[in-house]
């Protein structure tokens, strides 16, 4: 008997849609709604012109609730927030604390040096410690009150492109089993069309990755380089946390040739946010962002801060750190790129939220102009890039345009390059305006080269201060329907069992911060191993899509509503 015909895909039409309910998408939607409302009020008061009336603005979010996938350090520079909402405090912005103290340390195994002078880029005077998840949940409430449609459990799976113009996105189906067959609860996704689509997908966006190839958005740009940040939220006895204290560290436990560092933020008198950032351009195929965080906590400075407490939440996320020269073309026919998707991050300041918000607001101003003109053509959308170029966001990004690249030869070289940039307005120590770089995965050395004596022993964890990946994944609240197609697509798994095992020692087992990838005995071949993908562990960080040395892993959107359920991260 033939299966019943599939229900038709719903077709939704919006004037403008933002893909991703992060700070860029929500700030953009709020700003656009405000501009439209202000315009119509002026017209109603007697000014010449026509009101815009009802304009449909949508924000599509893959998580079950806004904020569930929100992850950052996070110390917020409130500059963009003040522009968006001068009365943000009165409107109930969820601020954990104001920064009260900044400390920067260089660490070695059993000692530390506190820098006597604070590097200007790490001066957080006037900044705010926040939970990004709580922050974007609050922004979503503001947006909805202004008439914006915020739609959760709606992952954008594919772009809709016709004749080189982006018409919108296709959202993923629900109720498909592991073999790709429809289950009784099958619900088709929708074709979400809009006069303009704004991609705010975060780093290594699913739609953006496709469009970068189809539309040539990265031609002439530096390769984007990434780090992976992992973070635990620690609950401490009352009085053990200095609210508003901000600590940054360099050095231990990283080798000199690996980019990265740590942060500890005092959120309130009982909670520390403790995180570690590891460059995904590391030479060592066994480089492990999660293990680096665990080792960091064993340093005497950190151990003293955390003793007596316990972790209550965990998360991970890739961070785009290529800087100004790695940013893709931000506007094309029918589409704009904002936030992490567009590379709006200041690696030197360890901040991107304010830049993401500003990019969304600049996109909104461009789209408002399109609405007034009744013209969403590519020439008018290109005005977004001009707005970015003339904004304070561009000024800030240009001043640190070679930051990550400056660390390619180690910590000391990186610090010298950073110092040179402060003096020269962003040039490196050789006074180069643009320092080029290769994709991070090409810098990974073969296992025999990195570890001539053999692969290092796996780390051990005490369950009190340090924890295995699976224990931390549990704290992330990650859930996926087990009976759905695996959303980590490996083009050729035989590579994993043969070439990758021999050449790199299966680095996916190390760089993944959630134990998604595992080499297990192959029952079909004695003594052989095969790749097992534990997709239900995935925290949506995108590290695997970025760091795989063969570039054969593709992260695709799982069923909407799945993934981490971050609490206060």
C-alpha positions in Angstrom: 0.0 0.0 0.0 1.4 3.4 -1.0 2.2 5.8 1.8 -0.2 8.8 2.1 0.9 11.9 0.1 3.0 14.3 2.1 1.3 17.4 3.3 2.1 20.4 1.2 4.8 22.7 2.5 3.4 25.9 4.0 4.3 29.1 2.1 4.9 32.1 4.4 5.4 35.6 3.1 7.1 38.4 5.1 8.4 41.8 4.3 11.6 41.2 6.2 12.8 38.1 8.0 15.8 37.7 10.3 17.2 34.1 10.6 18.4 33.6 14.1 17.1 35.1 17.4 20.5 36.3 18.7 21.5 39.8 19.5 21.9 40.8 15.8 18.6 39.5 14.6 16.6 40.8 17.6 18.3 44.2 17.7 17.7 44.5 14.0 14.0 43.6 14.2 13.4 46.0 17.2 15.2 48.8 15.4 13.3 48.3 12.2 10.0 48.2 14.1 10.9 51.4 15.9 11.9 53.2 12.7 8.6 52.2 11.0 6.5 53.3 14.1 8.4 56.6 14.3 7.9 57.3 10.6 4.2 56.6 10.8 3.8 58.8 13.9 5.4 61.7 12.1 3.2 61.2 9.0 0.1 61.0 11.3 1.2 64.4 12.9 0.9 66.0 9.5 4.3 65.6 7.9 4.3 64.9 4.1 4.6 61.4 2.9 2.8 58.1 3.2 2.7 55.8 6.2 4.2 52.4 5.9 1.4 50.8 7.8 1.5 47.1 8.5 5.0 45.7 7.8 5.5 42.0 8.6 8.8 41.4 10.4 9.7 37.8 11.4 12.6 36.3 13.4 13.1 32.6 12.9 14.8 30.6 15.7 15.8 26.9 15.7 15.7 26.5 19.5 12.7 25.6 21.5 12.8 29.0 23.2 14.7 32.1 22.6 17.9 32.0 24.6 18.2 28.2 24.8 21.1 28.3 22.3 22.4 31.7 23.5 26.1 31.3 24.6 28.8 33.9 25.3 31.2 35.0 28.0 29.7 37.5 28.4 30.8 41.0 29.2 28.7 43.5 27.2 29.8 46.8 25.9 26.5 48.7 26.1 27.2 51.1 23.3 24.9 49.6 20.8 22.3 48.8 23.4 22.2 52.5 24.5 21.6 53.5 20.8 18.8 50.9 20.4 17.2 51.5 23.8 18.5 54.4 25.9 16.2 53.4 28.7 17.3 49.7 28.7 17.6 49.6 32.5 14.1 51.0 33.0 12.8 48.4 30.5 14.2 45.6 32.7 17.4 44.5 30.9 18.7 41.5 32.8 22.1 42.7 34.0 24.0 40.3 36.2 26.5 42.9 37.4 28.5 45.9 36.4 32.2 45.3 36.0 33.9 46.4 39.3 37.5 45.0 38.8 39.7 43.9 35.9 42.6 41.6 36.3 44.9 40.1 33.6 47.3 37.2 34.4 50.0 35.3 32.6 49.9 31.8 33.9 52.4 29.0 34.1 52.0 25.6 35.7 52.2 26.6 39.3 52.5 30.4 39.2 51.2 33.6 37.8 52.0 37.1 37.0 49.3 39.8 37.3 49.9 42.5 34.7 50.6 45.7 36.5 49.1 47.7 33.6 45.8 46.8 32.1 45.9 46.4 28.3 43.5 49.1 27.0 41.5 46.6 24.9 40.7 44.6 28.1 39.6 47.6 30.2 36.0 46.8 31.0 35.1 50.0 32.9 31.5 50.8 32.2 30.7 47.3 30.8 28.1 44.8 32.0 28.3 41.1 32.9 25.3 39.4 31.4 23.8 36.0 30.6 23.5 36.1 26.8 20.6 33.6 26.9 18.6 35.8 29.4 19.5 38.9 27.4 18.2 37.7 24.1 15.1 36.3 25.8 14.4 39.8 27.1 15.1 41.3 23.6 12.6 38.8 22.1 9.9 40.0 24.5 10.6 43.6 23.5 10.4 42.7 19.8 7.1 40.8 20.2 5.6 43.8 22.0 6.4 45.8 18.9 4.6 43.4 16.6 7.6 41.3 15.5 6.8 37.6 14.8 9.3 35.5 16.8 9.0 31.9 15.7 10.8 29.2 17.6 11.5 25.6 16.6 12.0 26.8 13.1 15.5 25.9 11.7 16.4 27.4 8.4 17.7 24.4 6.5 18.3 25.7 2.9 18.2 29.0 1.0 15.6 29.7 -1.6 17.6 31.1 -4.5 16.3 32.0 -8.0 18.3 33.7 -10.7 21.0 34.6 -8.2 18.5 36.3 -5.9 17.8 35.0 -2.4 14.0 34.7 -2.0 14.0 33.3 1.5 14.7 30.1 3.3 13.3 26.6 3.6 12.8 25.4 7.1 13.3 21.9 8.2 10.7 19.1 8.4 9.6 17.5 11.7 8.8 13.9 12.3 11.3 12.2 10.0 12.9 9.0 11.3 16.6 8.0 11.2 16.2 6.4 7.8 14.5 9.4 6.3 11.0 8.1 6.4 8.0 10.1 7.6 6.7 9.2 11.1 3.0 9.5 12.0 3.7 13.0 13.5 5.3 14.3 10.3 5.1 18.0 9.7 6.7 19.5 6.6 8.7 22.7 7.0 7.8 25.9 5.3 9.0 28.0 2.5 9.6 31.4 4.2 9.8 34.1 1.6 10.7 37.7 2.2 11.5 40.9 0.3 14.8 40.7 2.2 16.4 38.0 4.4 18.9 38.9 7.1 21.2 36.0 8.1 22.1 36.1 11.8 22.8 32.4 12.2 25.9 32.7 14.3 29.3 31.3 13.3 29.5 29.0 10.3 25.9 29.6 9.5 24.1 26.8 7.5 22.5 29.2 5.0 25.5 31.5 4.8 27.9 28.6 4.1 25.8 27.6 1.1 25.5 31.2 -0.2 29.2 31.9 0.3 29.8 29.3 -2.4 26.8 30.1 -4.6 27.2 33.8 -4.6 31.0 34.1 -4.1 30.7 36.1 -0.9 34.2 35.3 0.3 36.2 35.9 -2.9 39.2 38.1 -2.2 38.7 37.8 1.6 41.1 36.2 4.1 40.1 32.8 5.3 37.9 33.0 8.4 39.7 31.6 11.4 37.9 30.3 14.5 38.3 29.4 18.1 36.1 27.3 20.3 34.9 28.7 23.6 33.8 26.3 26.4 32.2 27.6 29.6 30.9 26.3 32.9 28.7 28.2 35.3 29.8 27.5 38.9 27.6 27.9 42.0 29.5 28.9 45.1 28.7 29.3 48.8 27.5 32.8 49.6 30.1 35.5 49.7 32.7 33.5 47.7 32.3 35.4 44.5 33.3 39.0 43.9 30.3 40.3 41.9 31.5 42.2 38.8 35.1 41.0 39.0 36.6 40.1 35.5 39.7 38.0 35.2 41.4 37.1 31.9 44.4 34.8 31.5 47.0 33.8 29.0 49.5 30.9 29.0 48.8 27.8 30.9 47.6 25.2 29.9 48.2 26.0 26.3 51.5 25.4 24.5 53.2 28.5 23.1 52.0 27.8 19.5 48.3 27.5 20.3 46.1 30.6 20.4 43.7 31.0 23.3 43.1 32.1 26.9 40.6 32.0 29.7 38.1 34.1 31.5 36.4 34.2 34.9 33.5 36.5 35.5 31.7 37.2 38.8 28.0 37.2 37.9 26.6 37.6 41.5 27.8 36.8 45.0 27.3 33.0 44.4 28.2 32.4 40.7 31.4 32.4 38.6 31.3 32.0 34.9 34.5 30.1 34.0 35.5 29.7 30.3 38.4 28.8 28.0 39.0 29.7 24.4 41.2 27.5 22.2 42.2 28.4 18.6 41.0 26.0 15.9 44.2 26.7 14.0 46.2 24.7 16.6 49.1 22.6 15.3 48.3 19.7 17.7 45.7 17.2 16.3 45.0 16.3 19.9 44.1 19.9 20.9 41.0 19.7 23.0 39.0 22.8 24.0 37.1 21.0 26.8 40.2 19.4 28.3 42.0 22.8 28.2 39.2 24.2 30.4 39.5 21.3 32.8 43.3 21.7 33.0 42.9 25.4 33.5 40.8 24.8 36.6 43.7 22.9 38.2 45.9 26.0 38.3 46.3 27.2 42.0 44.7 30.6 41.2 41.6 29.0 39.7 41.4 26.1 42.1 41.3 28.5 45.0 38.4 30.4 43.5 36.3 27.3 42.7 37.0 25.0 45.7 33.7 24.4 47.6 31.6 25.1 44.5 30.0 23.0 41.8 29.2 23.4 38.1 25.6 23.8 37.2 25.7 24.6 33.5 27.9 24.1 30.5 28.1 25.1 26.9 30.4 25.6 23.9 30.5 27.7 20.7 32.8 28.5 17.8 34.0 32.1 17.6 34.8 33.8 14.3 38.1 35.6 14.9 39.5 36.3 11.4 38.7 40.0 11.8 38.1 42.7 9.3 39.9 41.1 6.3 38.0 37.8 6.8 34.5 39.3 6.8 32.5 38.1 3.8 30.6 40.4 1.4 27.8 41.5 3.6 25.1 42.2 1.1 23.9 40.4 -2.0 20.6 40.2 -4.0 17.9 39.7 -1.4 20.2 39.0 1.6 22.3 40.7 4.3 24.7 39.1 6.8 24.9 40.3 10.4 26.5 39.3 13.7 28.8 36.3 13.9 27.6 35.2 10.4 29.2 38.3 9.0 32.3 38.1 11.3 31.4 41.0 13.6 33.7 40.2 16.5 36.6 42.0 18.1 39.0 39.2 19.1 41.3 41.6 21.0 38.5 42.8 23.3 36.9 39.4 23.5 33.6 41.0 22.5 31.1 40.6 19.8 27.6 41.2 21.2 27.7 45.0 20.8 29.0 44.7 17.2 26.4 42.1 16.4 23.7 44.4 17.7 25.1 47.3 15.7 25.2 45.2 12.5 21.6 44.3 12.9 20.6 47.9 13.5 22.6 49.1 10.4 20.7 46.3 8.4 17.4 47.7 9.8 18.2 51.2 8.7 19.0 49.9 5.2 15.8 47.9 5.1 13.8 50.9 6.3 15.2 52.9 3.4 14.1 50.0 1.1 10.6 50.1 2.5 10.3 53.9 2.0 11.5 53.5 -1.6 9.5 50.4 -2.3 12.7 48.9 -3.7 14.6 45.9 -2.3 17.0 45.6 -5.2 20.6 44.6 -4.7 21.8 48.1 -5.4 19.7 49.5 -2.6 20.6 46.6 -0.2 24.3 47.3 -0.9 23.7 50.4 1.1 24.2 48.2 4.2 27.8 47.7 3.4 28.3 51.4 3.0 26.6 52.0 6.4 28.9 49.4 8.0 32.0 51.0 6.4 31.2 54.4 7.9 30.1 53.2 11.3 31.9 53.0 14.6 31.7 49.2 14.3 34.0 49.3 11.2 36.4 51.7 13.0 36.7 49.3 15.9 37.1 46.3 13.7 39.8 47.9 11.5 41.8 48.8 14.6 42.3 45.1 15.4 42.2 43.8 11.8 45.3 41.6 12.2 44.8 40.5 15.8 44.4 36.7 15.6 46.8 36.4 12.7 49.4 38.1 14.9 49.5 35.0 17.2 50.4 32.5 14.4 54.0 32.4 15.8 53.1 32.1 19.4 52.1 34.1 22.5 55.1 36.5 22.6 54.8 37.3 18.9 51.1 37.9 19.3 51.6 40.3 22.2 54.2 42.2 20.2 51.8 42.4 17.2 49.0 43.5 19.4 51.2 46.3 20.8 52.2 47.3 17.3 48.5 47.5 16.3 47.8 49.8 19.2 50.4 52.2 17.9 49.8 52.0 14.2 46.0 51.8 14.1 45.8 48.1 13.3 49.0 47.3 11.3 51.1 44.3 12.4 54.7 44.5 13.8 56.1 44.5 10.2 53.7 47.5 9.4 51.6 45.3 7.1 48.1 46.6 6.6 46.7 43.2 5.8 48.2 40.0 7.2 47.0 37.0 5.3 46.3 33.6 6.8 45.4 30.1 5.7 42.2 28.3 6.9 42.8 27.0 10.5 42.4 23.3 9.6 45.4 23.5 7.2 47.7 24.3 10.2 47.0 20.9 11.9 50.2 18.8 11.9 50.2 15.0 11.4 50.2 13.1 14.6 53.7 11.7 14.2 55.0 15.2 13.7 53.1 16.7 16.7 53.8 13.7 19.0 56.9 11.7 17.9 56.7 9.7 21.1 53.1 8.6 20.4 49.6 10.0 21.1 49.4 11.5 24.6 47.3 9.6 27.2 43.8 10.8 27.6 43.1 13.3 30.4 41.7 12.1 33.7 39.0 13.9 35.8 38.4 13.9 39.5 34.6 14.6 39.4 34.9 17.5 41.9 37.0 20.1 40.1 37.4 18.5 36.7 34.8 16.7 34.6 34.5 14.4 31.6 32.8 15.7 28.5 29.6 13.7 29.0 29.2 15.0 32.5 29.4 18.6 31.2 27.1 17.7 28.3 24.5 16.7 30.8 24.7 20.1 32.4 24.0 21.7 29.0 20.5 20.3 28.9 21.1 19.0 25.4 18.2 16.9 24.0 17.5 15.6 20.5 15.0 13.2 19.3 17.1 10.0 18.8 15.0 8.9 15.9 15.8 11.5 13.4 18.4 11.8 10.6 21.9 12.3 11.9 22.7 16.0 11.5 26.5 15.6 11.3 27.0 14.4 7.8 30.4 12.8 7.0 31.0 12.5 3.3 33.2 9.4 3.6 33.4 7.6 6.9 36.0 5.2 5.5 38.5 8.1 5.7 37.9 8.2 9.5 38.8 4.6 9.9 41.9 4.6 7.7 43.6 7.9 6.6 42.5 10.1 9.5 43.3 7.4 12.1 46.8 6.9 10.7 47.6 10.6 9.9 45.9 12.6 12.6 44.7 10.1 15.2 41.0 11.0 14.7 41.1 14.6 16.0 37.3 14.9 16.0 37.4 12.9 19.3 39.4 15.8 20.7 38.2 19.0 19.2 34.5 18.2 19.7 33.5 19.5 23.1 30.6 17.2 23.5 31.8 13.6 22.7 29.8 13.5 19.5 32.5 11.6 17.6 33.8 8.2 18.8 35.9 5.5 17.2 34.5 2.1 18.2 35.3 -1.5 17.3 34.0 -2.4 13.8 32.1 -5.8 14.1 32.6 -6.3 10.4 36.4 -6.2 10.5 38.5 -7.7 13.2 40.9 -5.2 14.8 39.4 -2.3 12.9 37.6 0.7 14.2 34.7 2.7 12.8 33.2 6.1 13.4 30.2 6.3 15.7 28.3 9.6 15.7 26.5 10.4 19.0 24.4 13.1 17.4 22.2 13.5 20.5 25.2 15.0 22.4 25.7 17.9 19.9 25.6 21.3 21.5 25.5 23.1 18.0 28.9 24.7 18.4 30.0 24.0 14.7 33.5 23.1 15.7 33.5 19.9 13.7 32.4 21.6 10.5 35.3 24.0 11.0 38.2 22.0 12.3 38.0 18.7 10.4 41.4 18.4 8.5 39.7 16.8 5.5 36.7 19.1 5.5 34.3 16.2 5.0 32.0 17.0 8.0 28.9 19.1 7.3 26.7 20.3 10.2 23.1 20.5 9.0 20.1 21.7 11.0 18.5 19.0 13.2 14.8 18.9 13.9 13.6 22.2 15.3 13.5 22.5 19.1 16.5 20.2 19.7 19.9 21.0 21.0 21.1 22.6 24.2 18.9 24.2 26.7 21.3 26.7 28.2 20.5 28.1 31.5 22.1 31.5 32.3 24.9 31.1 29.9 
